[in-house]
Amino acid sequence: MKLIASDFDGTIFIDGKIKTEDIEAIRDFQDKGNLFGLVTGRTYHSLFVLIEGKIDPDFIIANNGSHIFVKNGTDMIEILKYSLDQDKLRDVIDYYGRTYPTKIFTDKDREVDRLEDLREGEEILSLAIYSDHILENPFQEDFSFHKSIGVTDVINSAVSKQTGIEFIKDFYGFDKEIIAIGDDFNDISFLEQTRLSFSLNYVKEKEVLDAVNFKVEGIRELIENIDDVK
């Protein structure tokens, strides 16, 4: 059994669509008894509406590792959630919100502009700070910053895409090297942890390319040639 952990935006979801050839390749990979999952900075709900009826992942690591789901029959069930402390997050918003737009993402499939807009019982999964700059993190004890194109995601300091993958490996009892593919800065944490690391031919960012050992045109090419990679 093999396990592929794939980023979504810019890796599978490109120019607003998912290629039919990639959908078919993923299904063939899973039909052979392998595991395929998505590792994304998106919320689970914003991801699901884009993949429903197209990709049926065995697991989803959402919000850069803060929210994890696995397939149980025909359903996806939540098995891990790390939320953010509202009072401490207010310090981050006060610090950066005067300069950059921000957005709060919750576990109830909502995004809000202000902490005051949260509903009772609603938990915060991430804060997005919209900036092309690399932002310093003065709040490392409580939060980690994850940069991608045009945005920095703020999540619980205990998690990352890589911690999500480690959790998934333990969940499935998978003790081999995973196959990882991604295209952006927030993928580096899990790309650099496996020898079977891939990016896409169009990627130019040196930091991302330094974290991978192989380049492919897309997920279909990866799947079709994975047995030849040594």
C-alpha positions as protocol buffer text, in pm:
chain_id: "A"
residue {
  index: 1
  type: MET
  ca { x: 0 y: 0 z: 0 }
}
residue {
  index: 2
  type: LYS
  ca { x: 116 y: 350 z: -88 }
}
residue {
  index: 3
  type: LEU
  ca { x: 4 y: 684 z: 55 }
}
residue {
  index: 4
  type: ILE
  ca { x: -6 y: 1010 z: -139 }
}
residue {
  index: 5
  type: ALA
  ca { x: -51 y: 1337 z: 49 }
}
residue {
  index: 6
  type: SER
  ca { x: -130 y: 1614 z: -198 }
}
residue {
  index: 7
  type: ASP
  ca { x: -175 y: 1987 z: -168 }
}
residue {
  index: 8
  type: PHE
  ca { x: -489 y: 2115 z: -341 }
}
residue {
  index: 9
  type: ASP
  ca { x: -468 y: 2475 z: -468 }
}
residue {
  index: 10
  type: GLY
  ca { x: -204 y: 2505 z: -738 }
}
residue {
  index: 11
  type: THR
  ca { x: -136 y: 2131 z: -730 }
}
residue {
  index: 12
  type: ILE
  ca { x: -469 y: 1971 z: -823 }
}
residue {
  index: 13
  type: PHE
  ca { x: -699 y: 2273 z: -841 }
}
residue {
  index: 14
  type: ILE
  ca { x: -540 y: 2490 z: -1110 }
}
residue {
  index: 15
  type: ASP
  ca { x: -701 y: 2780 z: -1296 }
}
residue {
  index: 16
  type: GLY
  ca { x: -1031 y: 2711 z: -1123 }
}
residue {
  index: 17
  type: LYS
  ca { x: -1067 y: 2347 z: -1223 }
}
residue {
  index: 18
  type: ILE
  ca { x: -955 y: 1989 z: -1162 }
}
residue {
  index: 19
  type: LYS
  ca { x: -837 y: 1802 z: -1469 }
}
residue {
  index: 20
  type: THR
  ca { x: -1035 y: 1493 z: -1566 }
}
residue {
  index: 21
  type: GLU
  ca { x: -710 y: 1301 z: -1617 }
}
residue {
  index: 22
  type: ASP
  ca { x: -608 y: 1375 z: -1259 }
}
residue {
  index: 23
  type: ILE
  ca { x: -946 y: 1265 z: -1123 }
}
residue {
  index: 24
  type: GLU
  ca { x: -920 y: 935 z: -1310 }
}
residue {
  index: 25
  type: ALA
  ca { x: -560 y: 877 z: -1201 }
}
residue {
  index: 26
  type: ILE
  ca { x: -651 y: 934 z: -835 }
}
residue {
  index: 27
  type: ARG
  ca { x: -943 y: 693 z: -858 }
}
residue {
  index: 28
  type: ASP
  ca { x: -726 y: 426 z: -1021 }
}
residue {
  index: 29
  type: PHE
  ca { x: -464 y: 474 z: -748 }
}
residue {
  index: 30
  type: GLN
  ca { x: -723 y: 425 z: -474 }
}
residue {
  index: 31
  type: ASP
  ca { x: -885 y: 129 z: -652 }
}
residue {
  index: 32
  type: LYS
  ca { x: -551 y: -52 z: -621 }
}
residue {
  index: 33
  type: GLY
  ca { x: -576 y: -34 z: -242 }
}
residue {
  index: 34
  type: ASN
  ca { x: -369 y: 279 z: -190 }
}
residue {
  index: 35
  type: LEU
  ca { x: -449 y: 584 z: 22 }
}
residue {
  index: 36
  type: PHE
  ca { x: -493 y: 932 z: -123 }
}
residue {
  index: 37
  type: GLY
  ca { x: -545 y: 1245 z: 84 }
}
residue {
  index: 38
  type: LEU
  ca { x: -555 y: 1621 z: 50 }
}
residue {
  index: 39
  type: VAL
  ca { x: -345 y: 1854 z: 264 }
}
residue {
  index: 40
  type: THR
  ca { x: -462 y: 2211 z: 238 }
}
residue {
  index: 41
  type: GLY
  ca { x: -473 y: 2552 z: 397 }
}
residue {
  index: 42
  type: ARG
  ca { x: -842 y: 2569 z: 308 }
}
residue {
  index: 43
  type: THR
  ca { x: -1120 y: 2491 z: 551 }
}
residue {
  index: 44
  type: TYR
  ca { x: -1280 y: 2150 z: 514 }
}
residue {
  index: 45
  type: HIS
  ca { x: -1608 y: 2300 z: 394 }
}
residue {
  index: 46
  type: SER
  ca { x: -1454 y: 2529 z: 131 }
}
residue {
  index: 47
  type: LEU
  ca { x: -1255 y: 2232 z: -1 }
}
residue {
  index: 48
  type: PHE
  ca { x: -1543 y: 1986 z: -5 }
}
residue {
  index: 49
  type: VAL
  ca { x: -1766 y: 2190 z: -235 }
}
residue {
  index: 50
  type: LEU
  ca { x: -1487 y: 2187 z: -495 }
}
residue {
  index: 51
  type: ILE
  ca { x: -1414 y: 1813 z: -483 }
}
residue {
  index: 52
  type: GLU
  ca { x: -1759 y: 1666 z: -425 }
}
residue {
  index: 53
  type: GLY
  ca { x: -1839 y: 1414 z: -699 }
}
residue {
  index: 54
  type: LYS
  ca { x: -1485 y: 1438 z: -836 }
}
residue {
  index: 55
  type: ILE
  ca { x: -1231 y: 1334 z: -573 }
}
residue {
  index: 56
  type: ASP
  ca { x: -1318 y: 1103 z: -285 }
}
residue {
  index: 57
  type: PRO
  ca { x: -1014 y: 1132 z: -56 }
}
residue {
  index: 58
  type: ASP
  ca { x: -934 y: 882 z: 216 }
}
residue {
  index: 59
  type: PHE
  ca { x: -835 y: 1171 z: 442 }
}
residue {
  index: 60
  type: ILE
  ca { x: -836 y: 1550 z: 448 }
}
residue {
  index: 61
  type: ILE
  ca { x: -591 y: 1760 z: 645 }
}
residue {
  index: 62
  type: ALA
  ca { x: -747 y: 2107 z: 642 }
}
residue {
  index: 63
  type: ASN
  ca { x: -646 y: 2447 z: 782 }
}
residue {
  index: 64
  type: ASN
  ca { x: -276 y: 2358 z: 749 }
}
residue {
  index: 65
  type: GLY
  ca { x: -309 y: 2068 z: 993 }
}
residue {
  index: 66
  type: SER
  ca { x: -566 y: 2209 z: 1237 }
}
residue {
  index: 67
  type: HIS
  ca { x: -865 y: 2005 z: 1120 }
}
residue {
  index: 68
  type: ILE
  ca { x: -845 y: 1640 z: 1011 }
}
residue {
  index: 69
  type: PHE
  ca { x: -1110 y: 1413 z: 860 }
}
residue {
  index: 70
  type: VAL
  ca { x: -1100 y: 1050 z: 745 }
}
residue {
  index: 71
  type: LYS
  ca { x: -1335 y: 850 z: 526 }
}
residue {
  index: 72
  type: ASN
  ca { x: -1574 y: 620 z: 707 }
}
residue {
  index: 73
  type: GLY
  ca { x: -1783 y: 439 z: 449 }
}
residue {
  index: 74
  type: THR
  ca { x: -1938 y: 713 z: 239 }
}
residue {
  index: 75
  type: ASP
  ca { x: -1890 y: 982 z: 504 }
}
residue {
  index: 76
  type: MET
  ca { x: -1599 y: 1197 z: 616 }
}
residue {
  index: 77
  type: ILE
  ca { x: -1569 y: 1209 z: 994 }
}
residue {
  index: 78
  type: GLU
  ca { x: -1377 y: 1459 z: 1205 }
}
residue {
  index: 79
  type: ILE
  ca { x: -1098 y: 1303 z: 1411 }
}
residue {
  index: 80
  type: LEU
  ca { x: -887 y: 1604 z: 1512 }
}
residue {
  index: 81
  type: LYS
  ca { x: -948 y: 1976 z: 1567 }
}
residue {
  index: 82
  type: TYR
  ca { x: -716 y: 2243 z: 1705 }
}
residue {
  index: 83
  type: SER
  ca { x: -888 y: 2576 z: 1768 }
}
residue {
  index: 84
  type: LEU
  ca { x: -746 y: 2917 z: 1854 }
}
residue {
  index: 85
  type: ASP
  ca { x: -779 y: 3112 z: 2177 }
}
residue {
  index: 86
  type: GLN
  ca { x: -992 y: 3418 z: 2103 }
}
residue {
  index: 87
  type: ASP
  ca { x: -829 y: 3651 z: 2354 }
}
residue {
  index: 88
  type: LYS
  ca { x: -478 y: 3568 z: 2236 }
}
residue {
  index: 89
  type: LEU
  ca { x: -583 y: 3592 z: 1871 }
}
residue {
  index: 90
  type: ARG
  ca { x: -707 y: 3943 z: 1936 }
}
residue {
  index: 91
  type: ASP
  ca { x: -344 y: 4042 z: 1992 }
}
residue {
  index: 92
  type: VAL
  ca { x: -252 y: 3914 z: 1644 }
}
residue {
  index: 93
  type: ILE
  ca { x: -544 y: 4098 z: 1485 }
}
residue {
  index: 94
  type: ASP
  ca { x: -456 y: 4420 z: 1668 }
}
residue {
  index: 95
  type: TYR
  ca { x: -95 y: 4385 z: 1558 }
}
residue {
  index: 96
  type: TYR
  ca { x: -149 y: 4315 z: 1188 }
}
residue {
  index: 97
  type: GLY
  ca { x: -511 y: 4415 z: 1125 }
}
residue {
  index: 98
  type: ARG
  ca { x: -432 y: 4783 z: 1107 }
}
residue {
  index: 99
  type: THR
  ca { x: -206 y: 4722 z: 808 }
}
residue {
  index: 100
  type: TYR
  ca { x: -353 y: 4421 z: 628 }
}
residue {
  index: 101
  type: PRO
  ca { x: -702 y: 4278 z: 569 }
}
residue {
  index: 102
  type: THR
  ca { x: -782 y: 3976 z: 788 }
}
residue {
  index: 103
  type: LYS
  ca { x: -1046 y: 3706 z: 791 }
}
residue {
  index: 104
  type: ILE
  ca { x: -1143 y: 3459 z: 1065 }
}
residue {
  index: 105
  type: PHE
  ca { x: -1238 y: 3101 z: 968 }
}
residue {
  index: 106
  type: THR
  ca { x: -1451 y: 2891 z: 1200 }
}
residue {
  index: 107
  type: ASP
  ca { x: -1553 y: 2529 z: 1245 }
}
residue {
  index: 108
  type: LYS
  ca { x: -1912 y: 2613 z: 1144 }
}
residue {
  index: 109
  type: ASP
  ca { x: -1837 y: 2674 z: 775 }
}
residue {
  index: 110
  type: ARG
  ca { x: -1823 y: 3049 z: 830 }
}
residue {
  index: 111
  type: GLU
  ca { x: -1575 y: 3328 z: 777 }
}
residue {
  index: 112
  type: VAL
  ca { x: -1611 y: 3651 z: 971 }
}
residue {
  index: 113
  type: ASP
  ca { x: -1430 y: 3983 z: 984 }
}
residue {
  index: 114
  type: ARG
  ca { x: -1438 y: 4041 z: 1359 }
}
residue {
  index: 115
  type: LEU
  ca { x: -1420 y: 3836 z: 1676 }
}
residue {
  index: 116
  type: GLU
  ca { x: -1741 y: 4004 z: 1782 }
}
residue {
  index: 117
  type: ASP
  ca { x: -1917 y: 3835 z: 1488 }
}
residue {
  index: 118
  type: LEU
  ca { x: -1859 y: 3486 z: 1627 }
}
residue {
  index: 119
  type: ARG
  ca { x: -2162 y: 3289 z: 1740 }
}
residue {
  index: 120
  type: GLU
  ca { x: -2194 y: 3108 z: 2071 }
}
residue {
  index: 121
  type: GLY
  ca { x: -2004 y: 2779 z: 2062 }
}
residue {
  index: 122
  type: GLU
  ca { x: -1822 y: 2866 z: 1740 }
}
residue {
  index: 123
  type: GLU
  ca { x: -1453 y: 2782 z: 1737 }
}
residue {
  index: 124
  type: ILE
  ca { x: -1179 y: 2956 z: 1538 }
}
residue {
  index: 125
  type: LEU
  ca { x: -964 y: 2731 z: 1321 }
}
residue {
  index: 126
  type: SER
  ca { x: -747 y: 2992 z: 1150 }
}
residue {
  index: 127
  type: LEU
  ca { x: -690 y: 3358 z: 1082 }
}
residue {
  index: 128
  type: ALA
  ca { x: -593 y: 3472 z: 733 }
}
residue {
  index: 129
  type: ILE
  ca { x: -376 y: 3782 z: 695 }
}
residue {
  index: 130
  type: TYR
  ca { x: -382 y: 3898 z: 334 }
}
residue {
  index: 131
  type: SER
  ca { x: -38 y: 4020 z: 237 }
}
residue {
  index: 132
  type: ASP
  ca { x: 226 y: 3936 z: -22 }
}
residue {
  index: 133
  type: HIS
  ca { x: 498 y: 4003 z: 237 }
}
residue {
  index: 134
  type: ILE
  ca { x: 666 y: 3750 z: 462 }
}
residue {
  index: 135
  type: LEU
  ca { x: 531 y: 3842 z: 804 }
}
residue {
  index: 136
  type: GLU
  ca { x: 726 y: 3810 z: 1125 }
}
residue {
  index: 137
  type: ASN
  ca { x: 562 y: 3608 z: 1400 }
}
residue {
  index: 138
  type: PRO
  ca { x: 590 y: 3772 z: 1743 }
}
residue {
  index: 139
  type: PHE
  ca { x: 338 y: 3522 z: 1882 }
}
residue {
  index: 140
  type: GLN
  ca { x: 524 y: 3193 z: 1837 }
}
residue {
  index: 141
  type: GLU
  ca { x: 429 y: 3053 z: 2176 }
}
residue {
  index: 142
  type: ASP
  ca { x: 64 y: 3030 z: 2074 }
}
residue {
  index: 143
  type: PHE
  ca { x: 49 y: 3058 z: 1695 }
}
residue {
  index: 144
  type: SER
  ca { x: 238 y: 2952 z: 1385 }
}
residue {
  index: 145
  type: PHE
  ca { x: 239 y: 3148 z: 1061 }
}
residue {
  index: 146
  type: HIS
  ca { x: 209 y: 2964 z: 727 }
}
residue {
  index: 147
  type: LYS
  ca { x: 285 y: 3164 z: 413 }
}
residue {
  index: 148
  type: SER
  ca { x: 133 y: 3098 z: 74 }
}
residue {
  index: 149
  type: ILE
  ca { x: 77 y: 3323 z: -226 }
}
residue {
  index: 150
  type: GLY
  ca { x: -100 y: 3639 z: -112 }
}
residue {
  index: 151
  type: VAL
  ca { x: -187 y: 3520 z: 236 }
}
residue {
  index: 152
  type: THR
  ca { x: -42 y: 3410 z: 569 }
}
residue {
  index: 153
  type: ASP
  ca { x: -251 y: 3163 z: 768 }
}
residue {
  index: 154
  type: VAL
  ca { x: -231 y: 3180 z: 1147 }
}
residue {
  index: 155
  type: ILE
  ca { x: -302 y: 2852 z: 1326 }
}
residue {
  index: 156
  type: ASN
  ca { x: -234 y: 2680 z: 1656 }
}
residue {
  index: 157
  type: SER
  ca { x: 142 y: 2657 z: 1717 }
}
residue {
  index: 158
  type: ALA
  ca { x: 112 y: 2284 z: 1790 }
}
residue {
  index: 159
  type: VAL
  ca { x: 21 y: 2189 z: 1434 }
}
residue {
  index: 160
  type: SER
  ca { x: 131 y: 2209 z: 1072 }
}
residue {
  index: 161
  type: LYS
  ca { x: 71 y: 2013 z: 755 }
}
residue {
  index: 162
  type: GLN
  ca { x: 349 y: 1780 z: 865 }
}
residue {
  index: 163
  type: THR
  ca { x: 198 y: 1713 z: 1211 }
}
residue {
  index: 164
  type: GLY
  ca { x: -126 y: 1634 z: 1030 }
}
residue {
  index: 165
  type: ILE
  ca { x: 51 y: 1379 z: 813 }
}
residue {
  index: 166
  type: GLU
  ca { x: 218 y: 1221 z: 1116 }
}
residue {
  index: 167
  type: PHE
  ca { x: -125 y: 1190 z: 1277 }
}
residue {
  index: 168
  type: ILE
  ca { x: -264 y: 1026 z: 962 }
}
residue {
  index: 169
  type: LYS
  ca { x: 28 y: 782 z: 944 }
}
residue {
  index: 170
  type: ASP
  ca { x: -38 y: 678 z: 1304 }
}
residue {
  index: 171
  type: PHE
  ca { x: -412 y: 651 z: 1236 }
}
residue {
  index: 172
  type: TYR
  ca { x: -359 y: 408 z: 946 }
}
residue {
  index: 173
  type: GLY
  ca { x: -55 y: 236 z: 1097 }
}
residue {
  index: 174
  type: PHE
  ca { x: 143 y: 343 z: 791 }
}
residue {
  index: 175
  type: ASP
  ca { x: 516 y: 308 z: 859 }
}
residue {
  index: 176
  type: LYS
  ca { x: 660 y: 366 z: 511 }
}
residue {
  index: 177
  type: GLU
  ca { x: 766 y: 685 z: 337 }
}
residue {
  index: 178
  type: ILE
  ca { x: 474 y: 886 z: 210 }
}
residue {
  index: 179
  type: ILE
  ca { x: 456 y: 1037 z: -138 }
}
residue {
  index: 180
  type: ALA
  ca { x: 411 y: 1414 z: -107 }
}
residue {
  index: 181
  type: ILE
  ca { x: 333 y: 1677 z: -368 }
}
residue {
  index: 182
  type: GLY
  ca { x: 285 y: 2052 z: -333 }
}
residue {
  index: 183
  type: ASP
  ca { x: 360 y: 2386 z: -493 }
}
residue {
  index: 184
  type: ASP
  ca { x: 376 y: 2657 z: -226 }
}
residue {
  index: 185
  type: PHE
  ca { x: 560 y: 2776 z: 83 }
}
residue {
  index: 186
  type: ASN
  ca { x: 308 y: 2623 z: 324 }
}
residue {
  index: 187
  type: ASP
  ca { x: 381 y: 2279 z: 173 }
}
residue {
  index: 188
  type: ILE
  ca { x: 749 y: 2283 z: 264 }
}
residue {
  index: 189
  type: SER
  ca { x: 691 y: 2141 z: 614 }
}
residue {
  index: 190
  type: PHE
  ca { x: 575 y: 1808 z: 472 }
}
residue {
  index: 191
  type: LEU
  ca { x: 762 y: 1804 z: 141 }
}
residue {
  index: 192
  type: GLU
  ca { x: 1101 y: 1813 z: 310 }
}
residue {
  index: 193
  type: GLN
  ca { x: 1017 y: 1521 z: 538 }
}
residue {
  index: 194
  type: THR
  ca { x: 1007 y: 1253 z: 268 }
}
residue {
  index: 195
  type: ARG
  ca { x: 1243 y: 1140 z: -4 }
}
residue {
  index: 196
  type: LEU
  ca { x: 943 y: 1089 z: -234 }
}
residue {
  index: 197
  type: SER
  ca { x: 869 y: 1461 z: -259 }
}
residue {
  index: 198
  type: PHE
  ca { x: 734 y: 1626 z: -573 }
}
residue {
  index: 199
  type: SER
  ca { x: 648 y: 1969 z: -703 }
}
residue {
  index: 200
  type: LEU
  ca { x: 511 y: 2082 z: -1038 }
}
residue {
  index: 201
  type: ASN
  ca { x: 705 y: 2189 z: -1344 }
}
residue {
  index: 202
  type: TYR
  ca { x: 568 y: 2543 z: -1334 }
}
residue {
  index: 203
  type: VAL
  ca { x: 691 y: 2614 z: -979 }
}
residue {
  index: 204
  type: LYS
  ca { x: 978 y: 2863 z: -961 }
}
residue {
  index: 205
  type: GLU
  ca { x: 1011 y: 2945 z: -590 }
}
residue {
  index: 206
  type: LYS
  ca { x: 1356 y: 2828 z: -480 }
}
residue {
  index: 207
  type: GLU
  ca { x: 1248 y: 2746 z: -125 }
}
residue {
  index: 208
  type: VAL
  ca { x: 983 y: 2506 z: -255 }
}
residue {
  index: 209
  type: LEU
  ca { x: 1212 y: 2346 z: -513 }
}
residue {
  index: 210
  type: ASP
  ca { x: 1484 y: 2296 z: -252 }
}
residue {
  index: 211
  type: ALA
  ca { x: 1237 y: 2092 z: -47 }
}
residue {
  index: 212
  type: VAL
  ca { x: 1158 y: 1838 z: -321 }
}
residue {
  index: 213
  type: ASN
  ca { x: 1347 y: 1572 z: -513 }
}
residue {
  index: 214
  type: PHE
  ca { x: 1127 y: 1541 z: -822 }
}
residue {
  index: 215
  type: LYS
  ca { x: 912 y: 1754 z: -1055 }
}
residue {
  index: 216
  type: VAL
  ca { x: 610 y: 1645 z: -1258 }
}
residue {
  index: 217
  type: GLU
  ca { x: 351 y: 1802 z: -1485 }
}
residue {
  index: 218
  type: GLY
  ca { x: 71 y: 1702 z: -1250 }
}
residue {
  index: 219
  type: ILE
  ca { x: -74 y: 1437 z: -1020 }
}
residue {
  index: 220
  type: ARG
  ca { x: -150 y: 1203 z: -1310 }
}
residue {
  index: 221
  type: GLU
  ca { x: 215 y: 1190 z: -1414 }
}
residue {
  index: 222
  type: LEU
  ca { x: 319 y: 1128 z: -1054 }
}
residue {
  index: 223
  type: ILE
  ca { x: 79 y: 835 z: -1013 }
}
residue {
  index: 224
  type: GLU
  ca { x: 161 y: 680 z: -1350 }
}
residue {
  index: 225
  type: ASN
  ca { x: 536 y: 684 z: -1281 }
}
residue {
  index: 226
  type: ILE
  ca { x: 560 y: 637 z: -906 }
}
residue {
  index: 227
  type: ASP
  ca { x: 684 y: 278 z: -932 }
}
residue {
  index: 228
  type: ASP
  ca { x: 983 y: 399 z: -1135 }
}
residue {
  index: 229
  type: VAL
  ca { x: 1099 y: 649 z: -870 }
}
residue {
  index: 230
  type: LYS
  ca { x: 1397 y: 523 z: -674 }
}
